[in-house]
Amino acid sequence: MKKSIFLIGFVLFLVIALTATTTWAFFTNTKSETLEMTTAKVLVGSTTGFPLQFFNLVPGVWTDFKQTTVNNASTIPIDLYFGLKHVSGNCDLIHPDVLTVDVQWWDGSSWQGIYYGGAEPLFASWHKVAEDMPAGHTWTYRTRVLLDVNVNNSYQDCWLSNTLFIHAVQWTGGSAPSTAPWQYIP
């Protein structure tokens, strides 16, 4: 009888143990996926219309407009700034009141003025020429110059060469370089 009670107790224990094990068991599944991250890229893409050249300036006569394009090859919207740095030449065409510069931007329906004034400020500070330019877009600009009607003969046969910097920044909080364009080293 002791054996029977022990055997019944053991069988009862096994039944309870198996019931508890199957009751507390649960199914699981884990799947692995990839999480990728990249940082944004700010990049001035292709440009056309460069070098921007103006020849045979005559006092008091506007040159024809020269058209240029700039592409935003970034992955995000950007702001564009431009500035000039003197490279070489035989005279001072950037002297105040000698040269007037007119830069315009095509907004899709008409030309909008974005800079009109003397050449000297273009060397001293950066000028915004695009705000929130969408990624992948190309914008068109046109530029013309005017040699002041009152320049003297010392400006005959004058020439100069400048570097035009096109500086792109992230449109949310970026700004132009703190260094003036005439001192800028990219």
C-alpha positions in Angstrom: 0.0 0.0 0.0 2.9 2.3 0.7 4.1 1.6 -2.8 0.7 2.4 -4.2 0.4 5.7 -2.3 4.0 6.6 -3.4 3.2 5.7 -7.0 -0.1 7.6 -7.0 1.7 10.6 -5.4 4.5 10.4 -7.9 2.0 10.2 -10.8 0.1 13.1 -9.3 3.3 15.1 -9.0 4.2 14.5 -12.7 0.7 15.5 -13.8 0.9 18.7 -11.8 4.4 19.4 -13.0 3.5 18.8 -16.6 0.4 20.9 -16.3 2.3 23.8 -14.7 5.0 23.6 -17.3 2.6 23.8 -20.2 0.5 26.5 -18.5 3.5 28.7 -17.9 5.1 28.1 -21.3 4.6 30.8 -24.0 5.6 31.3 -27.6 8.2 33.9 -28.6 9.7 35.2 -31.8 12.4 37.7 -32.6 13.1 39.2 -36.0 16.2 41.3 -36.8 15.9 44.3 -39.1 18.5 46.9 -40.2 18.6 50.4 -38.8 20.6 52.7 -41.1 21.5 56.3 -40.5 23.3 58.9 -42.6 24.0 62.5 -42.1 22.8 65.2 -44.5 25.2 66.3 -47.3 25.5 69.9 -48.2 26.9 70.3 -51.7 26.9 72.8 -54.5 26.4 70.7 -57.6 26.9 71.6 -61.2 27.1 75.2 -62.3 26.9 76.6 -65.8 27.9 80.0 -67.3 31.3 80.2 -65.6 33.8 81.7 -65.9 31.6 84.8 -65.7 33.3 87.2 -68.1 32.7 90.8 -69.0 34.8 92.4 -71.8 35.2 95.8 -73.3 33.4 97.8 -70.6 32.5 101.3 -71.7 31.8 104.1 -69.2 28.0 104.6 -68.7 26.9 101.5 -70.7 25.5 98.4 -69.1 26.9 95.1 -70.3 24.6 92.4 -71.5 23.3 90.0 -68.9 25.4 86.9 -68.4 23.3 83.9 -67.2 24.5 81.3 -64.8 22.9 78.3 -63.0 23.7 76.6 -59.7 22.4 73.2 -58.6 21.7 72.0 -55.1 23.2 68.5 -55.0 22.6 68.3 -51.3 20.2 66.0 -49.6 18.5 68.9 -47.8 17.4 72.4 -48.6 20.3 75.0 -48.5 20.9 78.7 -48.4 23.5 80.1 -50.9 25.8 83.0 -50.3 28.3 84.5 -52.7 31.4 86.6 -52.3 34.4 87.7 -54.4 38.2 87.5 -53.8 40.7 89.4 -56.0 43.2 87.2 -57.8 45.0 89.5 -60.2 44.7 92.6 -62.3 46.3 95.9 -63.4 43.8 98.3 -61.9 41.2 98.8 -59.1 37.8 98.2 -60.6 36.4 97.4 -57.2 37.0 101.0 -55.9 33.8 102.6 -54.7 31.7 104.3 -57.4 33.6 102.7 -60.3 31.6 99.6 -61.0 27.9 98.8 -60.3 26.8 95.2 -60.2 23.2 93.9 -60.9 22.5 90.3 -59.9 19.0 88.8 -60.5 17.3 85.5 -59.8 14.7 83.7 -61.9 11.8 82.8 -59.6 10.0 80.7 -62.3 7.9 83.6 -63.6 10.0 86.8 -63.5 13.5 88.1 -62.6 13.9 89.2 -59.0 16.7 91.6 -58.0 18.9 90.1 -55.3 21.9 92.4 -55.4 22.3 95.9 -56.9 25.2 98.0 -55.9 28.9 98.6 -56.0 31.5 95.8 -56.4 33.4 96.6 -53.2 30.8 95.2 -50.8 31.0 91.8 -52.7 34.6 91.5 -51.5 33.9 92.7 -47.9 30.9 90.5 -47.0 28.8 87.5 -48.1 25.5 88.1 -49.9 22.6 85.6 -49.7 21.4 84.6 -53.2 19.2 81.7 -52.3 17.1 80.8 -49.2 15.7 77.4 -48.6 16.7 76.1 -52.0 15.2 72.6 -52.3 17.5 69.5 -52.7 18.1 68.7 -56.3 16.9 72.0 -57.7 18.8 74.3 -60.1 18.4 78.0 -59.9 19.2 80.5 -62.6 20.8 83.9 -62.1 21.8 86.7 -64.4 24.4 89.4 -63.8 25.5 92.6 -65.6 27.9 95.4 -64.7 28.1 99.1 -65.4 31.4 101.1 -65.5 30.6 104.5 -64.0 30.2 107.3 -66.6 32.7 109.5 -64.7 35.8 107.2 -64.7 38.9 108.8 -66.0 41.4 107.5 -68.6 43.4 105.6 -66.1 40.7 102.9 -66.4 41.4 102.3 -70.1 42.8 98.8 -71.0 42.1 97.7 -67.4 41.6 94.1 -66.5 41.2 92.0 -63.4 40.4 88.4 -62.4 38.5 87.4 -59.3 37.3 84.2 -57.6 33.6 83.9 -57.1 32.8 81.8 -54.1 29.4 80.1 -53.9 29.0 79.0 -50.3 26.1 76.6 -49.3 24.9 76.1 -45.8 22.1 74.0 -44.2 19.1 76.2 -44.3 18.1 75.7 -40.7 20.5 77.9 -38.8 23.5 77.9 -41.0 25.2 81.1 -42.0 27.9 82.5 -44.3 31.6 82.2 -43.2 32.7 84.7 -40.6 35.8 85.6 -42.7 35.2 88.2 -45.4 35.3 86.8 -49.0 38.5 88.7 -49.9 40.3 86.8 -47.0 38.5 83.5 -47.4 40.5 80.3 -47.9 38.2 77.3 -48.6 
